[in-house]
């Protein structure tokens, strides 16, 4: 049996590579004469650099930049052999970096702009910017400020906006030299910049915002969208994915002249997924928590669609089950397995996540080995 394993990471517990290894070991222990190909995947958030490094090689570059709240941290990005710089917003503005002090009104993407600057200095010919997993809601204004954009407040003073100060922007002045290489943002959601399905209302609560803060953040996004339209001649309000990473999707278009693409599609194209899939009898994918959002551009949906295009059986082995998980079957996933079937707190999950995933994969292997 030839098996292709292509999961996302299980956020907070296991990397995509670890998930591949555990599932692969379970199948090897359960089924005789199994050949396993591993393709750790990512949809634009944390892990994008590692996955593309596994596929294409390159050099991981470390440099000091601003962290979530302006503190100096060491972050890294990947320079591929073709001089494409792969930069994760999460590397400097990721939610885990905020720790217990999550506050999207104060968090900044300034560090992402510094990473881009460093990549340009090193001769990058293209930027691939991963948008997922941010702690921010600043529409990429911090990133833009690091790249030379000037933000003026109502008193005529220059400042670096954060999510809580977007409404203070009265004018945006672009730098004399803007980025003149292609920029593609790897985006895993289709949410607009603001409104009921926008960045603040959908994602800010998990970044530490209460109901009142969500309303203020949404108002700020509406405000900067209007200033961007007036000063930069860019209408970013309703672009699909503009609400990704607290509005970094919109910022990519407005400040970098970039385009938004599904991160999983970029990765699968790079990996030549269809060629690998054609040799497989079974494709296994998965993610940490499978829910209704999984069908909107996440790794598992991308794998399911590509597998269906080459008429291959695909199953999902995931960490836990959320509301709407069964919708993924509409994309061609035939069976679902879960490492954690009951409610557990995160500390409990962390203690046994490897064993739980292994056991779920063994169960899957036993059930399907008599089918294929």
N, C-alpha and C positions, 0 to 999 in steps of 0.2 A: 504494500500500500504506500503510495506517495502522498505525503501530507505537506501542505503549505500553511505555516502558522504566521498570521499577520495581525497582531493585536496592537491596540493603543496601550500606553502605560495605565496602571491603576493608580490614579493620582493620590499622592500622599503615602502610598504603601510600596508599590513595586514599579520598577521601570519596565518599559516595553521589552527590553532585552531579557530581564528576569522572568517576565510573563512567558515569553517564548521558551526559555529554558525549562521552566517548571512544567508547562503543558507538554513540551517535547519529551521530557523525561517520563511523564505519566503515560504517554502513548507508547513509548519505547518499552516501558516496563509491562505494559498490558497486552500489546499486539506484537506478534512475531513478524519478522521481515518487513519492518516499517522504515521508510526513507523520509527524513524530515528536512524541509527547507524552512529557514527562519527569516522573516522580514519584519523586524520591529518597526512600528508605524507611529505617525504623529499627525495631528490635524492643524498644526500651526502654533500650538502652545509649547509648554515645556517638553523637551525631548526631540524637537525638530532637528536641532544640530546633531545630536547623537545618531539619529536615524539616518540622516543624509551622510554623515561621516561613515557609517557602516556600509552604505551603498557606494559612495564615490571617493572616500578618502579625503585628503586635504589637510589643513593645519588648524588646530584649535588655538586661538589667540586670546591671551589674558591681558586685561588692562583695568586701571582704576577709573571708576565713574561714579556718578551720583546714584545713590540708592533710592528707595521708595520715598523717603522723607528728606532727601538731600544729603544724607550722610555718605561718606566715601566708602565704597565697597570695591571688591575685585570681581569683575564679571568677565565672561568669555564669549566668543562667537567663533564661527567656523568660516574659514576661507577655503572654498573648494578649489580644485586644481585649475578650473577655468576662470578663476578670479571672481566668482560669485561669492559675496559675503552673506552668510546666513546668520541673521541676528534675531534672537528671541527677546521680545519685550519683557518677558518674564525673568530674564537673566538679571535685570536691574530694577524692574518695577513689578515683580511677581507677587502674588498674594501671600505666599509663604514668607517672603522677606519682611512683610509688615508685622509678623508675629501676632501678639495679642493686642496690638495698638492699631488695628485696622481703622482707617479713616480716609475714604475717597475724596473728601473735601481738601485734604492736605497732601495727598499722594501726588507724585510727579513722574512724568515720563522723560525728564531731562536726561537721564542716563542713557536712554535709547538713542537720543540725538548724539551723545558723546561717542557711543559705539559706532554709529554711522560715520561720524567724523573720522574716527580712527581707521575704519575700513577704507574710506576714501583716501586717506593719507598713505595707506599701504597699497594703493593701486587697484582697488575694487572696480570691476567693470559692470557689476550688476549687484543690486541689493535684493535679497529675499528676506522679508521682515515677518517674523512670526508674531501674531497678535494675541494669542490666547493666554489666559491665566494672569491677567494684570490686576493690580490692586488699585488702579487709577480710574479717574473719570474726568480727565482734563482735555479730551478731544485731541490729544497729541500736542497741545500747546507747549508743554515743557520740552518735548523733543524738538519742536520748531524753534524755540528760543535758543537751544544749544546749537542749532544750525544757522543762527544769525537772524532769525525773524525778530522784529521788535514789536512788543506789545505796549501800548500807551494807555494809561488809565484816565479817568475823568478829570484828573488834575494835571494832565500833560506829562506825567512821570512814567518812565519805563519800569516794567516789572515782569516777573515770570509767573504767569497764571497757573493756578491749580484748579481742581474741580470746584472748590468753594469760592473762587474769585473770578470765574469766567465772566460774570455779569459786570465786572469793573472794566472790561476791555472797551475802549472807545475807538481804537484805531490799531490796525495791523500793518506794519511796513515790512515787505519782503527784503531779504539780503540782496546785495548787488549781484552775487553769483548764487544761483540756486543749483540744486543737484541736477547734473546733466547726463546721468546714466539711468538705465531702466530700473524701476523699483516695483517689485511685486509683493503685495502683502498676502501672506497665507492666513486665511480667515475661515473659521469653522462655524460661523453663525450668519444669519441673513437679516438680523435685526436692524431697523433704521436708527438714526442718531438719537431721536427723542420721541416722546409720546408713550402710549401705553405699552408698546413693544420695544421701546428704545433702551439705550444703554443704562440709564438711571433706574427706571422702573423694573427692568428685568434682572439686571446684574448687580446693581449697587447694594442691595440688601445683603448679599453674600460677602460683600467687601466691607461691611460694618455700618451701613447706612440705616437709620430708622426712617419711619414714614415721612417725617418733616424734612429730613436731609434729602431723601429721594426727590421730593418736590423742588427743593432748592437746586439740586444738581441738574434736574431736567430743565429748569428755567435757565441755568447757565449754558447748557448745551444749545437751547433754542437761541440764546443771545449770540453766542460765538458763531453759530451757523449764519446768522444774519450779517455779522461783521465780515465773515469770510466771503459771503456772497457779494457784499458791497466793495470790499477792499481788494479781494483776490480774484473776483469774477468766477467763483466756483460754487456751484449749487450742490451741497453735500447732504442736505437734509434727509432725503428719502432713498439714497443709494443703498441697495441691499448690502448688508455687512458694515455699513457706516457706523453702527453702534458697537461694533466689536471692540473689546479692550477699552471700555470707557470712552468710546468715540475715536480711538486710534485709526479705525477704518476710515472715518471722515478725514482725519488728519493726514493719512497717507495720500489721499487724493488731493487735498487742498495744499499741503505744505511740501510734498515730495513729488507731486505730479505722477503718482503711482496708480496702479490698478489692483483690484481685489480679486483673488482667486481662492477657491477652496484649497486649504492646505493639503488635505489628503490626496486631491487630484494631482497636485504638484509632485508629491512624494511618489505616487504610483506611476506617474509618467517617467520620473527619474529612474525608478527601479525596474522599468519595463515589466510591469505586473502581469500583463496578459500572457507574455511568453512564459513566465514562471507558472501561472495558473493552468496553462494548457497541459502541463505535465503532471498536474496534481489530481488525485482521486478524491481528495477532500481538502477544503479550505477552512481553517479555523481562525476566527477573529474574536474580538472582545474588548471590553473597556471596564473601568472601575465600577461605574454605576450606569446601568442601562435604563433609560427612561424616554419620554416623548421627545426630548431634544436630540436624542441619538440619531433620529432620522433626518436631521436638518444639516448635514454636512460634516458630521463627526466621522472618525475613522471607520467605525463599524458600518455606516451607511455607504461610504465610498467602496469599501471592500465588497459589500453585498452587491452593489450595482455592477462593479467590474466583474465579479464572479458570475453573475447572471448573464453578462454579455458573452461569456465563453462557455455558458451552460454547465457550470460546475456546482456541485453541492457545497453549501457553506453552513457551518454551525457557529454559534457564539458561546464562549465561555467567559462569563463576566463576574465581577466581584459581588455586586448586589443588584436587586431588582427594584426599580422605581416605577412611578405611575406612567402608564403608557408604553411600557417596555415591549408589549406584544406587537406594537405597530411595526417593529423592525421586520416581522415576518412578511409584511406586505412587500418588502424589498427582496425577498427570496431567501431569508435565513430560515432554515428548516427546523432547527432545534435550538433551544436556549438552556444553558446550564449556569448555575450560580454557586459561587464559593461560599457565600453567606446567605443562608435561607431564612435566618431569624434576625430580629432586631438586636444589634450589638452597638455599644458605644465605640468610638474610634480606637481607644486604647486596647479594647478587647480584640478588635479586628486586626490591629497592628501585631499583636502577639502571635496570632495563628494564621495570618494571611497566606503564608507560603504553603502550609499544610492544607488549609482549606481549599486553595486553588488546585493543588495537586490532587486532592480527593475528588473535586468536581471534574477534573480532567480524566481521572481514572473511570469515573462513572460514565462520562461521555464515550470514552474509548470502548468500554464494555458493551454499551448499548448499540453503538454504530458498527462495531466490528462484525456483527452478524448481518448487517444490512448491506454493506458495500461488498 
